[in-house]
Every structure is written in structure tokens, then in C-alpha cells.
Amino acid sequence: MTEPPKKRSRPSIEAMEEAVPKDLSYLSNDIIYDILREVPACRIEALSNLAQIEGPWSDLCCNKEFIPMNDGYLSRRYFNSEKELTKTLLYEKDEEREMYHIEDSFISTFRMEDPFKVCVPFLPNICGRLLIELRRVTSFPEGFLSKIPPRISILELDNYEKLPESLVSFTVRQLKSPYLREFKASGSLIPDEIEAPLFIEFYETWKRRTFFTANQHIHLRTNSDGCTELIKYFQATREKKAYGYAIDTFRKSFTHPLHDEATLVFALFQSGRPSSSVNISAFSTTEEVEHY
């Protein structure tokens, strides 16, 4: 009669920990690439020390670059052959400048009356953060905004008058994008008649979403009619005021119909002014809070 095979003893936790290399240089290139991909290009300076390490960390760090655009003028931050962070301006003679991914864009009419023409060649490559700052602008050149793809992660609109109507469809298109993390308009109001539907559009799009790339935060203001419509639509309840606090707060939380880990919070703040502040935050309980 043969003896049954002996059970193999499982190694202790201490033994397993000792078997795992603690030197990060042992990580595979794929893992290192995934780690570095999470670092926004605008934080390329944070990689300066890693770029000095010989091996895959240095090689992959030195492949990263940051391309910002300021009113159509591009610059490039990258690691040179000495692995030092360098900044250069990209002039018209640079044949590759229309192929770069532009991760930080600033379009303003405060310094240039017409910055739109010089920006046109780069619009399809805009992603990341986009700040549009307007003064005395009633419209954009035809087709200008439609050239910007819905890959914006941070969208900021700033002016001292009402935003032009042509921005409405562009804003709605960006609100439908799963890449948008933050949207806010300061010093201006989107036209009254479309404000409430704008928030509702974002909420309805969020309910149809099947994946969540990042937390999202929308900060805007709406007029008194918009307040009434939004409170009714979201069925938001008034919170009890803190002592001495003059602002009425209406709030409602929603769980995604298909993904329990995804939540949306609607909050409206009334202070007796003609317009009220509205915040919408969509986030996943499984996501880490980002600090970039």
C-alpha cells in the first residue's frame, strides 16, 4: 500500500516577503510605465530625481514631456541627453509641433484681440486642462470649438460678461465626456435659459456611463428659475441651517443604477442673491483621492 503524498508546507509570510525584491528596479517595464503614466505631464518636474537613476525608470521618465500652449504659442519641457529638465519654445519651423499632445492650454482675448487664428492648427491635439478667458467676445470663429476633442480633464471659463452662445454646445459636449474631472465658470453666467438643462444633461449622461476614469466636479451658478427647476428635478431636500448661517442648502445623493461604487452628489446653495451656486460631484468609492 502506497503512502499518500505528503502535503507541501506553505511558506511563512516572512519567507514570502523576503522572496520579493524590495528594489523598485526589479519591476517590469510594463509596471513602471503604468506608474509613470499616472503622473500628469504638468508634474514632470517631480520626476527629476527618478530620471537620474540608471535603468528602466530613467529611460521611461526621459520619454515624458509636457507641452503647454499660451494663446497659440507652444513650449516644450523634456529631459535632454544629460537627463536634465529643459524648456524650449516651439517655433513655426518646428515641423512636429502640430503633432504634440497639448496638456495645458490657455486662450485669452485680454492680451490679444484675436488669438483664435494662431490656435487653430493645435485644437485637435488639446487635452488635459483648458482655460478660456474672454473679454468683449460675442462669438468664436465658425467651427473653432468643434475642432477641440472631448478629452478635456479640466475646463475653466472666465470672463466679465455673459459667455457667448457658441460655447453652449461645446460645454454640453465636454460634460458628456468621461474624461472631464472639473468644470467651472467664474465671472460669468451661461445664458439663463439653458443653465438648468446643462446640469440635468450631465446627470443623465452620468447614469448611462459604464466606466469611470476619474472623479468629476462641476461648479456653476444658476438663476432663480433654474434653482426651482433643479431642486424639483433632483428632489433635493433642504438641510437644517447652522446657527447664524444665512445660506439655504439643498442636497441629494444618487447611487449609479449599474455600479454601486459610483455616487453623484447634487448641492445647491441659496443666499438671497439673484443667482445661486450649484455643485455636482461624481466619484467612485473605490478611487483614491487625487492631489495633482
C-alpha positions as protocol buffer text, in pm:
chain_id: "A"
residue {
  index: 1
  type: MET
  ca { x: 0 y: 0 z: 0 }
}
residue {
  index: 2
  type: THR
  ca { x: 149 y: 328 z: -110 }
}
residue {
  index: 3
  type: GLU
  ca { x: 162 y: 616 z: 130 }
}
residue {
  index: 4
  type: PRO
  ca { x: -40 y: 924 z: 40 }
}
residue {
  index: 5
  type: PRO
  ca { x: 174 y: 1213 z: -81 }
}
residue {
  index: 6
  type: LYS
  ca { x: 277 y: 1449 z: 194 }
}
residue {
  index: 7
  type: LYS
  ca { x: 121 y: 1791 z: 192 }
}
residue {
  index: 8
  type: ARG
  ca { x: 359 y: 2064 z: 92 }
}
residue {
  index: 9
  type: SER
  ca { x: 404 y: 2316 z: 368 }
}
residue {
  index: 10
  type: ARG
  ca { x: 316 y: 2671 z: 276 }
}
residue {
  index: 11
  type: PRO
  ca { x: 595 y: 2924 z: 319 }
}
residue {
  index: 12
  type: SER
  ca { x: 553 y: 3172 z: 600 }
}
residue {
  index: 13
  type: ILE
  ca { x: 454 y: 3530 z: 531 }
}
residue {
  index: 14
  type: GLU
  ca { x: 804 y: 3638 z: 633 }
}
residue {
  index: 15
  type: ALA
  ca { x: 958 y: 3398 z: 383 }
}
residue {
  index: 16
  type: MET
  ca { x: 732 y: 3521 z: 104 }
}
residue {
  index: 17
  type: GLU
  ca { x: 818 y: 3883 z: 183 }
}
residue {
  index: 18
  type: GLU
  ca { x: 1189 y: 3803 z: 172 }
}
residue {
  index: 19
  type: ALA
  ca { x: 1144 y: 3639 z: -168 }
}
residue {
  index: 20
  type: VAL
  ca { x: 1001 y: 3959 z: -317 }
}
residue {
  index: 21
  type: PRO
  ca { x: 1272 y: 4204 z: -427 }
}
residue {
  index: 22
  type: LYS
  ca { x: 1241 y: 4533 z: -243 }
}
residue {
  index: 23
  type: ASP
  ca { x: 1439 y: 4721 z: -505 }
}
residue {
  index: 24
  type: LEU
  ca { x: 1196 y: 4903 z: -738 }
}
residue {
  index: 25
  type: SER
  ca { x: 1437 y: 4849 z: -1025 }
}
residue {
  index: 26
  type: TYR
  ca { x: 1319 y: 4486 z: -1037 }
}
residue {
  index: 27
  type: LEU
  ca { x: 975 y: 4594 z: -1155 }
}
residue {
  index: 28
  type: SER
  ca { x: 893 y: 4513 z: -1515 }
}
residue {
  index: 29
  type: ASN
  ca { x: 888 y: 4788 z: -1775 }
}
residue {
  index: 30
  type: ASP
  ca { x: 513 y: 4748 z: -1812 }
}
residue {
  index: 31
  type: ILE
  ca { x: 454 y: 4816 z: -1442 }
}
residue {
  index: 32
  type: ILE
  ca { x: 694 y: 5112 z: -1441 }
}
residue {
  index: 33
  type: TYR
  ca { x: 520 y: 5251 z: -1749 }
}
residue {
  index: 34
  type: ASP
  ca { x: 178 y: 5221 z: -1582 }
}
residue {
  index: 35
  type: ILE
  ca { x: 308 y: 5400 z: -1270 }
}
residue {
  index: 36
  type: LEU
  ca { x: 460 y: 5689 z: -1466 }
}
residue {
  index: 37
  type: ARG
  ca { x: 151 y: 5719 z: -1684 }
}
residue {
  index: 38
  type: GLU
  ca { x: -44 y: 5824 z: -1373 }
}
residue {
  index: 39
  type: VAL
  ca { x: 183 y: 6128 z: -1329 }
}
residue {
  index: 40
  type: PRO
  ca { x: 31 y: 6423 z: -1521 }
}
residue {
  index: 41
  type: ALA
  ca { x: 267 y: 6581 z: -1771 }
}
residue {
  index: 42
  type: CYS
  ca { x: 237 y: 6914 z: -1587 }
}
residue {
  index: 43
  type: ARG
  ca { x: 411 y: 6744 z: -1292 }
}
residue {
  index: 44
  type: ILE
  ca { x: 712 y: 6640 z: -1499 }
}
residue {
  index: 45
  type: GLU
  ca { x: 941 y: 6826 z: -1258 }
}
residue {
  index: 46
  type: ALA
  ca { x: 851 y: 6571 z: -989 }
}
residue {
  index: 47
  type: LEU
  ca { x: 1030 y: 6307 z: -1199 }
}
residue {
  index: 48
  type: SER
  ca { x: 1366 y: 6487 z: -1200 }
}
residue {
  index: 49
  type: ASN
  ca { x: 1525 y: 6258 z: -940 }
}
residue {
  index: 50
  type: LEU
  ca { x: 1389 y: 5939 z: -1097 }
}
residue {
  index: 51
  type: ALA
  ca { x: 1528 y: 6049 z: -1432 }
}
residue {
  index: 52
  type: GLN
  ca { x: 1880 y: 6032 z: -1285 }
}
residue {
  index: 53
  type: ILE
  ca { x: 1852 y: 5662 z: -1194 }
}
residue {
  index: 54
  type: GLU
  ca { x: 2017 y: 5429 z: -1442 }
}
residue {
  index: 55
  type: GLY
  ca { x: 1787 y: 5171 z: -1593 }
}
residue {
  index: 56
  type: PRO
  ca { x: 1422 y: 5148 z: -1698 }
}
residue {
  index: 57
  type: TRP
  ca { x: 1297 y: 5416 z: -1456 }
}
residue {
  index: 58
  type: SER
  ca { x: 1528 y: 5672 z: -1611 }
}
residue {
  index: 59
  type: ASP
  ca { x: 1457 y: 5560 z: -1967 }
}
residue {
  index: 60
  type: LEU
  ca { x: 1079 y: 5584 z: -1926 }
}
residue {
  index: 61
  type: CYS
  ca { x: 1094 y: 5912 z: -1730 }
}
residue {
  index: 62
  type: CYS
  ca { x: 1300 y: 6070 z: -2005 }
}
residue {
  index: 63
  type: ASN
  ca { x: 1034 y: 5971 z: -2259 }
}
residue {
  index: 64
  type: LYS
  ca { x: 780 y: 6201 z: -2090 }
}
residue {
  index: 65
  type: GLU
  ca { x: 729 y: 6560 z: -2198 }
}
residue {
  index: 66
  type: PHE
  ca { x: 498 y: 6849 z: -2119 }
}
residue {
  index: 67
  type: ILE
  ca { x: 358 y: 7072 z: -2396 }
}
residue {
  index: 68
  type: PRO
  ca { x: 163 y: 7382 z: -2282 }
}
residue {
  index: 69
  type: MET
  ca { x: 1 y: 7634 z: -2519 }
}
residue {
  index: 70
  type: ASN
  ca { x: -42 y: 8002 z: -2440 }
}
residue {
  index: 71
  type: ASP
  ca { x: -254 y: 8187 z: -2699 }
}
residue {
  index: 72
  type: GLY
  ca { x: -119 y: 7971 z: -2979 }
}
residue {
  index: 73
  type: TYR
  ca { x: 244 y: 7976 z: -2868 }
}
residue {
  index: 74
  type: LEU
  ca { x: 383 y: 7638 z: -2769 }
}
residue {
  index: 75
  type: SER
  ca { x: 669 y: 7540 z: -2543 }
}
residue {
  index: 76
  type: ARG
  ca { x: 813 y: 7200 z: -2457 }
}
residue {
  index: 77
  type: ARG
  ca { x: 952 y: 7071 z: -2128 }
}
residue {
  index: 78
  type: TYR
  ca { x: 1150 y: 6749 z: -2153 }
}
residue {
  index: 79
  type: PHE
  ca { x: 1463 y: 6569 z: -2031 }
}
residue {
  index: 80
  type: ASN
  ca { x: 1766 y: 6631 z: -2251 }
}
residue {
  index: 81
  type: SER
  ca { x: 2052 y: 6390 z: -2324 }
}
residue {
  index: 82
  type: GLU
  ca { x: 2207 y: 6481 z: -1986 }
}
residue {
  index: 83
  type: LYS
  ca { x: 1876 y: 6387 z: -1817 }
}
residue {
  index: 84
  type: GLU
  ca { x: 1821 y: 6748 z: -1712 }
}
residue {
  index: 85
  type: LEU
  ca { x: 1479 y: 6910 z: -1737 }
}
residue {
  index: 86
  type: THR
  ca { x: 1484 y: 7158 z: -2024 }
}
residue {
  index: 87
  type: LYS
  ca { x: 1237 y: 7409 z: -2169 }
}
residue {
  index: 88
  type: THR
  ca { x: 1232 y: 7522 z: -2531 }
}
residue {
  index: 89
  type: LEU
  ca { x: 992 y: 7729 z: -2740 }
}
residue {
  index: 90
  type: LEU
  ca { x: 839 y: 7560 z: -3044 }
}
residue {
  index: 91
  type: TYR
  ca { x: 853 y: 7793 z: -3343 }
}
residue {
  index: 92
  type: GLU
  ca { x: 674 y: 7766 z: -3675 }
}
residue {
  index: 93
  type: LYS
  ca { x: 977 y: 7598 z: -3832 }
}
residue {
  index: 94
  type: ASP
  ca { x: 930 y: 7300 z: -3599 }
}
residue {
  index: 95
  type: GLU
  ca { x: 759 y: 7055 z: -3834 }
}
residue {
  index: 96
  type: GLU
  ca { x: 644 y: 6829 z: -3550 }
}
residue {
  index: 97
  type: ARG
  ca { x: 478 y: 7092 z: -3332 }
}
residue {
  index: 98
  type: GLU
  ca { x: 130 y: 7019 z: -3471 }
}
residue {
  index: 99
  type: MET
  ca { x: 168 y: 6655 z: -3363 }
}
residue {
  index: 100
  type: TYR
  ca { x: 231 y: 6716 z: -2993 }
}
residue {
  index: 101
  type: HIS
  ca { x: -31 y: 6638 z: -2727 }
}
residue {
  index: 102
  type: ILE
  ca { x: -106 y: 6974 z: -2564 }
}
residue {
  index: 103
  type: GLU
  ca { x: -192 y: 6909 z: -2199 }
}
residue {
  index: 104
  type: ASP
  ca { x: -232 y: 7267 z: -2076 }
}
residue {
  index: 105
  type: SER
  ca { x: -397 y: 7533 z: -2294 }
}
residue {
  index: 106
  type: PHE
  ca { x: -473 y: 7900 z: -2228 }
}
residue {
  index: 107
  type: ILE
  ca { x: -677 y: 8100 z: -2480 }
}
residue {
  index: 108
  type: SER
  ca { x: -733 y: 8464 z: -2380 }
}
residue {
  index: 109
  type: THR
  ca { x: -854 y: 8781 z: -2552 }
}
residue {
  index: 110
  type: PHE
  ca { x: -711 y: 9003 z: -2277 }
}
residue {
  index: 111
  type: ARG
  ca { x: -364 y: 9022 z: -2434 }
}
residue {
  index: 112
  type: MET
  ca { x: -452 y: 8950 z: -2797 }
}
residue {
  index: 113
  type: GLU
  ca { x: -767 y: 9072 z: -2969 }
}
residue {
  index: 114
  type: ASP
  ca { x: -780 y: 8763 z: -3189 }
}
residue {
  index: 115
  type: PRO
  ca { x: -583 y: 8465 z: -3054 }
}
residue {
  index: 116
  type: PHE
  ca { x: -809 y: 8219 z: -3235 }
}
residue {
  index: 117
  type: LYS
  ca { x: -632 y: 8213 z: -3572 }
}
residue {
  index: 118
  type: VAL
  ca { x: -294 y: 8110 z: -3431 }
}
residue {
  index: 119
  type: CYS
  ca { x: -459 y: 7842 z: -3212 }
}
residue {
  index: 120
  type: VAL
  ca { x: -649 y: 7666 z: -3492 }
}
residue {
  index: 121
  type: PRO
  ca { x: -371 y: 7424 z: -3604 }
}
residue {
  index: 122
  type: PHE
  ca { x: -338 y: 7288 z: -3250 }
}
residue {
  index: 123
  type: LEU
  ca { x: -703 y: 7246 z: -3148 }
}
residue {
  index: 124
  type: PRO
  ca { x: -730 y: 6872 z: -3238 }
}
residue {
  index: 125
  type: ASN
  ca { x: -436 y: 6798 z: -3005 }
}
residue {
  index: 126
  type: ILE
  ca { x: -574 y: 6975 z: -2697 }
}
residue {
  index: 127
  type: CYS
  ca { x: -630 y: 6757 z: -2392 }
}
residue {
  index: 128
  type: GLY
  ca { x: -577 y: 6799 z: -2018 }
}
residue {
  index: 129
  type: ARG
  ca { x: -657 y: 7149 z: -1887 }
}
residue {
  index: 130
  type: LEU
  ca { x: -820 y: 7420 z: -2099 }
}
residue {
  index: 131
  type: LEU
  ca { x: -876 y: 7777 z: -1974 }
}
residue {
  index: 132
  type: ILE
  ca { x: -1073 y: 8015 z: -2197 }
}
residue {
  index: 133
  type: GLU
  ca { x: -1067 y: 8378 z: -2081 }
}
residue {
  index: 134
  type: LEU
  ca { x: -1285 y: 8620 z: -2277 }
}
residue {
  index: 135
  type: ARG
  ca { x: -1348 y: 8992 z: -2298 }
}
residue {
  index: 136
  type: ARG
  ca { x: -1595 y: 9155 z: -2536 }
}
residue {
  index: 137
  type: VAL
  ca { x: -1634 y: 8837 z: -2738 }
}
residue {
  index: 138
  type: THR
  ca { x: -1978 y: 8756 z: -2877 }
}
residue {
  index: 139
  type: SER
  ca { x: -1883 y: 8454 z: -3086 }
}
residue {
  index: 140
  type: PHE
  ca { x: -1599 y: 8225 z: -3190 }
}
residue {
  index: 141
  type: PRO
  ca { x: -1482 y: 8170 z: -3549 }
}
residue {
  index: 142
  type: GLU
  ca { x: -1703 y: 7916 z: -3725 }
}
residue {
  index: 143
  type: GLY
  ca { x: -1603 y: 7560 z: -3643 }
}
residue {
  index: 144
  type: PHE
  ca { x: -1338 y: 7670 z: -3391 }
}
residue {
  index: 145
  type: LEU
  ca { x: -1476 y: 7491 z: -3084 }
}
residue {
  index: 146
  type: SER
  ca { x: -1584 y: 7181 z: -3276 }
}
residue {
  index: 147
  type: LYS
  ca { x: -1218 y: 7109 z: -3351 }
}
residue {
  index: 148
  type: ILE
  ca { x: -1142 y: 7056 z: -2981 }
}
residue {
  index: 149
  type: PRO
  ca { x: -1200 y: 6686 z: -2897 }
}
residue {
  index: 150
  type: PRO
  ca { x: -1390 y: 6581 z: -2581 }
}
residue {
  index: 151
  type: ARG
  ca { x: -1070 y: 6485 z: -2399 }
}
residue {
  index: 152
  type: ILE
  ca { x: -1054 y: 6782 z: -2163 }
}
residue {
  index: 153
  type: SER
  ca { x: -995 y: 6690 z: -1798 }
}
residue {
  index: 154
  type: ILE
  ca { x: -1021 y: 7043 z: -1652 }
}
residue {
  index: 155
  type: LEU
  ca { x: -1232 y: 7309 z: -1827 }
}
residue {
  index: 156
  type: GLU
  ca { x: -1239 y: 7666 z: -1695 }
}
residue {
  index: 157
  type: LEU
  ca { x: -1435 y: 7953 z: -1850 }
}
residue {
  index: 158
  type: ASP
  ca { x: -1372 y: 8307 z: -1730 }
}
residue {
  index: 159
  type: ASN
  ca { x: -1497 y: 8645 z: -1847 }
}
residue {
  index: 160
  type: TYR
  ca { x: -1675 y: 8958 z: -1728 }
}
residue {
  index: 161
  type: GLU
  ca { x: -1981 y: 8934 z: -1945 }
}
residue {
  index: 162
  type: LYS
  ca { x: -2212 y: 8651 z: -2044 }
}
residue {
  index: 163
  type: LEU
  ca { x: -2049 y: 8366 z: -2225 }
}
residue {
  index: 164
  type: PRO
  ca { x: -2127 y: 8353 z: -2599 }
}
residue {
  index: 165
  type: GLU
  ca { x: -2399 y: 8115 z: -2717 }
}
residue {
  index: 166
  type: SER
  ca { x: -2146 y: 7922 z: -2926 }
}
residue {
  index: 167
  type: LEU
  ca { x: -1992 y: 7792 z: -2604 }
}
residue {
  index: 168
  type: VAL
  ca { x: -2314 y: 7620 z: -2501 }
}
residue {
  index: 169
  type: SER
  ca { x: -2296 y: 7319 z: -2735 }
}
residue {
  index: 170
  type: PHE
  ca { x: -1921 y: 7290 z: -2671 }
}
residue {
  index: 171
  type: THR
  ca { x: -1980 y: 7285 z: -2294 }
}
residue {
  index: 172
  type: VAL
  ca { x: -2252 y: 7021 z: -2320 }
}
residue {
  index: 173
  type: ARG
  ca { x: -2023 y: 6806 z: -2538 }
}
residue {
  index: 174
  type: GLN
  ca { x: -1744 y: 6825 z: -2280 }
}
residue {
  index: 175
  type: LEU
  ca { x: -1986 y: 6748 z: -1995 }
}
residue {
  index: 176
  type: LYS
  ca { x: -2073 y: 6421 z: -2168 }
}
residue {
  index: 177
  type: SER
  ca { x: -1708 y: 6317 z: -2176 }
}
residue {
  index: 178
  type: PRO
  ca { x: -1590 y: 6060 z: -1919 }
}
residue {
  index: 179
  type: TYR
  ca { x: -1250 y: 6235 z: -1915 }
}
residue {
  index: 180
  type: LEU
  ca { x: -1380 y: 6557 z: -1759 }
}
residue {
  index: 181
  type: ARG
  ca { x: -1270 y: 6592 z: -1396 }
}
residue {
  index: 182
  type: GLU
  ca { x: -1355 y: 6953 z: -1325 }
}
residue {
  index: 183
  type: PHE
  ca { x: -1560 y: 7228 z: -1489 }
}
residue {
  index: 184
  type: LYS
  ca { x: -1616 y: 7577 z: -1355 }
}
residue {
  index: 185
  type: ALA
  ca { x: -1714 y: 7918 z: -1488 }
}
residue {
  index: 186
  type: SER
  ca { x: -1619 y: 8230 z: -1296 }
}
residue {
  index: 187
  type: GLY
  ca { x: -1705 y: 8593 z: -1353 }
}
residue {
  index: 188
  type: SER
  ca { x: -1981 y: 8496 z: -1593 }
}
residue {
  index: 189
  type: LEU
  ca { x: -2312 y: 8320 z: -1640 }
}
residue {
  index: 190
  type: ILE
  ca { x: -2403 y: 8075 z: -1910 }
}
residue {
  index: 191
  type: PRO
  ca { x: -2729 y: 8203 z: -2068 }
}
residue {
  index: 192
  type: ASP
  ca { x: -3017 y: 8161 z: -1823 }
}
residue {
  index: 193
  type: GLU
  ca { x: -3246 y: 7957 z: -2044 }
}
residue {
  index: 194
  type: ILE
  ca { x: -3004 y: 7664 z: -2073 }
}
residue {
  index: 195
  type: GLU
  ca { x: -2847 y: 7657 z: -1728 }
}
residue {
  index: 196
  type: ALA
  ca { x: -3073 y: 7402 z: -1560 }
}
residue {
  index: 197
  type: PRO
  ca { x: -3076 y: 7164 z: -1861 }
}
residue {
  index: 198
  type: LEU
  ca { x: -2695 y: 7177 z: -1857 }
}
residue {
  index: 199
  type: PHE
  ca { x: -2682 y: 7020 z: -1509 }
}
residue {
  index: 200
  type: ILE
  ca { x: -2955 y: 6773 z: -1597 }
}
residue {
  index: 201
  type: GLU
  ca { x: -2766 y: 6671 z: -1913 }
}
residue {
  index: 202
  type: PHE
  ca { x: -2457 y: 6594 z: -1705 }
}
residue {
  index: 203
  type: TYR
  ca { x: -2659 y: 6383 z: -1461 }
}
residue {
  index: 204
  type: GLU
  ca { x: -2837 y: 6187 z: -1735 }
}
residue {
  index: 205
  type: THR
  ca { x: -2507 y: 6120 z: -1912 }
}
residue {
  index: 206
  type: TRP
  ca { x: -2353 y: 6002 z: -1584 }
}
residue {
  index: 207
  type: LYS
  ca { x: -2636 y: 5749 z: -1539 }
}
residue {
  index: 208
  type: ARG
  ca { x: -2560 y: 5597 z: -1880 }
}
residue {
  index: 209
  type: ARG
  ca { x: -2188 y: 5574 z: -1815 }
}
residue {
  index: 210
  type: THR
  ca { x: -2031 y: 5227 z: -1792 }
}
residue {
  index: 211
  type: PHE
  ca { x: -1682 y: 5320 z: -1675 }
}
residue {
  index: 212
  type: PHE
  ca { x: -1539 y: 5593 z: -1456 }
}
residue {
  index: 213
  type: THR
  ca { x: -1193 y: 5730 z: -1530 }
}
residue {
  index: 214
  type: ALA
  ca { x: -1178 y: 5996 z: -1258 }
}
residue {
  index: 215
  type: ASN
  ca { x: -1373 y: 6192 z: -1002 }
}
residue {
  index: 216
  type: GLN
  ca { x: -1566 y: 6485 z: -1150 }
}
residue {
  index: 217
  type: HIS
  ca { x: -1660 y: 6824 z: -1005 }
}
residue {
  index: 218
  type: ILE
  ca { x: -1886 y: 7083 z: -1170 }
}
residue {
  index: 219
  type: HIS
  ca { x: -1907 y: 7436 z: -1024 }
}
residue {
  index: 220
  type: LEU
  ca { x: -2151 y: 7685 z: -1179 }
}
residue {
  index: 221
  type: ARG
  ca { x: -2426 y: 7932 z: -1092 }
}
residue {
  index: 222
  type: THR
  ca { x: -2789 y: 7939 z: -1197 }
}
residue {
  index: 223
  type: ASN
  ca { x: -3068 y: 8196 z: -1176 }
}
residue {
  index: 224
  type: SER
  ca { x: -3378 y: 8172 z: -953 }
}
residue {
  index: 225
  type: ASP
  ca { x: -3585 y: 7988 z: -1217 }
}
residue {
  index: 226
  type: GLY
  ca { x: -3302 y: 7740 z: -1263 }
}
residue {
  index: 227
  type: CYS
  ca { x: -3290 y: 7685 z: -886 }
}
residue {
  index: 228
  type: THR
  ca { x: -3657 y: 7592 z: -875 }
}
residue {
  index: 229
  type: GLU
  ca { x: -3625 y: 7356 z: -1171 }
}
residue {
  index: 230
  type: LEU
  ca { x: -3315 y: 7182 z: -1036 }
}
residue {
  index: 231
  type: ILE
  ca { x: -3449 y: 7137 z: -683 }
}
residue {
  index: 232
  type: LYS
  ca { x: -3765 y: 6983 z: -827 }
}
residue {
  index: 233
  type: TYR
  ca { x: -3583 y: 6762 z: -1079 }
}
residue {
  index: 234
  type: PHE
  ca { x: -3327 y: 6625 z: -832 }
}
residue {
  index: 235
  type: GLN
  ca { x: -3585 y: 6613 z: -549 }
}
residue {
  index: 236
  type: ALA
  ca { x: -3327 y: 6777 z: -326 }
}
residue {
  index: 237
  type: THR
  ca { x: -3418 y: 6838 z: 37 }
}
residue {
  index: 238
  type: ARG
  ca { x: -3336 y: 7149 z: 237 }
}
residue {
  index: 239
  type: GLU
  ca { x: -3079 y: 7093 z: 509 }
}
residue {
  index: 240
  type: LYS
  ca { x: -3118 y: 7241 z: 854 }
}
residue {
  index: 241
  type: LYS
  ca { x: -2935 y: 7572 z: 880 }
}
residue {
  index: 242
  type: ALA
  ca { x: -2644 y: 7602 z: 1117 }
}
residue {
  index: 243
  type: TYR
  ca { x: -2686 y: 7876 z: 1377 }
}
residue {
  index: 244
  type: GLY
  ca { x: -2610 y: 8215 z: 1224 }
}
residue {
  index: 245
  type: TYR
  ca { x: -2571 y: 8067 z: 876 }
}
residue {
  index: 246
  type: ALA
  ca { x: -2777 y: 8257 z: 617 }
}
residue {
  index: 247
  type: ILE
  ca { x: -2739 y: 8019 z: 323 }
}
residue {
  index: 248
  type: ASP
  ca { x: -3007 y: 7762 z: 235 }
}
residue {
  index: 249
  type: THR
  ca { x: -2855 y: 7433 z: 124 }
}
residue {
  index: 250
  type: PHE
  ca { x: -3039 y: 7173 z: -85 }
}
residue {
  index: 251
  type: ARG
  ca { x: -2865 y: 6839 z: -130 }
}
residue {
  index: 252
  type: LYS
  ca { x: -2930 y: 6497 z: -281 }
}
residue {
  index: 253
  type: SER
  ca { x: -2708 y: 6190 z: -330 }
}
residue {
  index: 254
  type: PHE
  ca { x: -2754 y: 5928 z: -601 }
}
residue {
  index: 255
  type: THR
  ca { x: -2605 y: 5582 z: -647 }
}
residue {
  index: 256
  type: HIS
  ca { x: -2533 y: 5481 z: -1005 }
}
residue {
  index: 257
  type: PRO
  ca { x: -2804 y: 5243 z: -1137 }
}
residue {
  index: 258
  type: LEU
  ca { x: -2545 y: 4991 z: -1263 }
}
residue {
  index: 259
  type: HIS
  ca { x: -2239 y: 5047 z: -1044 }
}
residue {
  index: 260
  type: ASP
  ca { x: -2288 y: 5061 z: -667 }
}
residue {
  index: 261
  type: GLU
  ca { x: -1944 y: 5209 z: -611 }
}
residue {
  index: 262
  type: ALA
  ca { x: -2026 y: 5522 z: -817 }
}
residue {
  index: 263
  type: THR
  ca { x: -2201 y: 5814 z: -648 }
}
residue {
  index: 264
  type: LEU
  ca { x: -2322 y: 6157 z: -759 }
}
residue {
  index: 265
  type: VAL
  ca { x: -2394 y: 6440 z: -514 }
}
residue {
  index: 266
  type: PHE
  ca { x: -2604 y: 6742 z: -613 }
}
residue {
  index: 267
  type: ALA
  ca { x: -2581 y: 7053 z: -392 }
}
residue {
  index: 268
  type: LEU
  ca { x: -2742 y: 7395 z: -440 }
}
residue {
  index: 269
  type: PHE
  ca { x: -2667 y: 7696 z: -219 }
}
residue {
  index: 270
  type: GLN
  ca { x: -2914 y: 7988 z: -198 }
}
residue {
  index: 271
  type: SER
  ca { x: -2802 y: 8310 z: -31 }
}
residue {
  index: 272
  type: GLY
  ca { x: -3075 y: 8555 z: -136 }
}
residue {
  index: 273
  type: ARG
  ca { x: -2884 y: 8676 z: -442 }
}
residue {
  index: 274
  type: PRO
  ca { x: -3030 y: 8664 z: -797 }
}
residue {
  index: 275
  type: SER
  ca { x: -2814 y: 8360 z: -874 }
}
residue {
  index: 276
  type: SER
  ca { x: -2718 y: 8056 z: -669 }
}
residue {
  index: 277
  type: SER
  ca { x: -2415 y: 7830 z: -662 }
}
residue {
  index: 278
  type: VAL
  ca { x: -2457 y: 7472 z: -783 }
}
residue {
  index: 279
  type: ASN
  ca { x: -2202 y: 7195 z: -728 }
}
residue {
  index: 280
  type: ILE
  ca { x: -2221 y: 6845 z: -873 }
}
residue {
  index: 281
  type: SER
  ca { x: -1961 y: 6585 z: -773 }
}
residue {
  index: 282
  type: ALA
  ca { x: -1942 y: 6239 z: -927 }
}
residue {
  index: 283
  type: PHE
  ca { x: -1697 y: 5996 z: -774 }
}
residue {
  index: 284
  type: SER
  ca { x: -1621 y: 5630 z: -716 }
}
residue {
  index: 285
  type: THR
  ca { x: -1577 y: 5496 z: -364 }
}
residue {
  index: 286
  type: THR
  ca { x: -1300 y: 5268 z: -491 }
}
residue {
  index: 287
  type: GLU
  ca { x: -1090 y: 5556 z: -627 }
}
residue {
  index: 288
  type: GLU
  ca { x: -804 y: 5719 z: -442 }
}
residue {
  index: 289
  type: VAL
  ca { x: -832 y: 6096 z: -397 }
}
residue {
  index: 290
  type: GLU
  ca { x: -608 y: 6272 z: -647 }
}
residue {
  index: 291
  type: HIS
  ca { x: -381 y: 6553 z: -530 }
}
residue {
  index: 292
  type: TYR
  ca { x: -230 y: 6666 z: -859 }
}
